[in-house]
């Protein structure tokens, strides 16, 4: 991933150095267990543990000749150990090391991702608490519908993130597996007990039934769950982008002292963080589809998954982590214009209370269709300076059923506001 969308702490996890370190950890662990089981000399295992190191430039140089990255790595490792280096990688196939080491990287990256997700949820929850009484218009199809509150809007996103978090946790947990099972996964050379002992030392579980590799459905589940998290962030970003349009202007992204919005228009303040997240989501979602295509490999394994996984797995973590950091900052610094929200409520001239009026008339024994048609006629017939409440008060049929006080209570929104505050408060008690 390009440096623009990479945080150093996640970059470190997916660096070549960390990858080879994890591979070394697997090789050293295997040698140690093999020695205890009498498979290789104890002296060799001790030397491997003490001396094993690698040189990335040397690995690349060897790979130019061998055209095989794991052979290049093993040769570099063996060279650092000396004569006992011949027992490195004893009885293993490349994917025993690659997949097990990859899952150690994923485990490490997963902890960082989960940590940032918790920070984002905490930030979003704080914004929900700050806006319990912030009434605004709820929109369907982009059109004013009924009263809601900004907090209640955000609650929907919070619960969505919670579900995404649960999916991420599950998908990471099911990837805490390793394999030391040989060329086609049937332990043809090394005993199954070796795999169990090695995985235990690495805090992993043995793969249920490996081929030459760990089945790719596990990785697809992970990439799908990360894609879902990305889409959750995008849904919130799209909402905040709409609310920042000049005609709406209910929220605004934080704007630094020396920040500029346009090279041509000095007045511009654009929703760049929300737009950035929407754009990155388009890329990240494609990784989920690519991971699905990696499931159907030939027989016990082909290598068609390898090239794409070298890109999509690190990038999925790097991008999703960056997006979480950016949207956390966006929400934390989000400016909420409560007065503008109230002003926008008035734009509909009371029409957003039509459903409440309909229910009130039905409760007064009106025929539903008759009540609906009358309210629709009054609502759609409003002139420039007319408001629905006044039209209702001037309607002889309605006034026969509803008192002026009842009409006023429908249109002042107090009942809706009280109900929304109570609703949000009940949710907050659970969170």
SULHUFEN-V553940 format. One line per field, one symbol per residue. ss: DSSP state (A for helix, B for strand, O for the rest). Layout:
ss=???
//
This chain:
ss=OOAAAOOAAAAAAOOAAAAAAAAAAAAAAAAAAAAAOOOOOAAAAAAAAAAOOOOAAAAAAAAAAAOOAAAAAAAAAAAAAOAAAAAOOOOOOAAAAAAAAAAAAAAAAAAAAAAAAAAAAAAAAAAAAAOOOOBBBBBBOOBBBBBBBAAAAAAAAAAAAAAAAAAAAAAAAOOOBBOOOOOOOOOOOOOAAAAAAAAAAOOOBBOOOOOOOOOOAAAAAAAAAAAAAAAAAAAAAAAAAAAOOOOOOOBBOOOOOOOOOOOOOOOOOOOAAAAAAAAAAAAAAAAAAAAAAOOOOOOOOOOAAAAAAAAAAAAAAAAAAAAAAAAAAAAAOOBBOAAAAAAAAAAOOOAAAAAAAAAAAAAOOOOAAAAAAAAAAAAAOOOOOOOAAAAAAOOAAAAAAOOAAAAAAAAOOAAAAAAAAAAAAAAAAAO
//
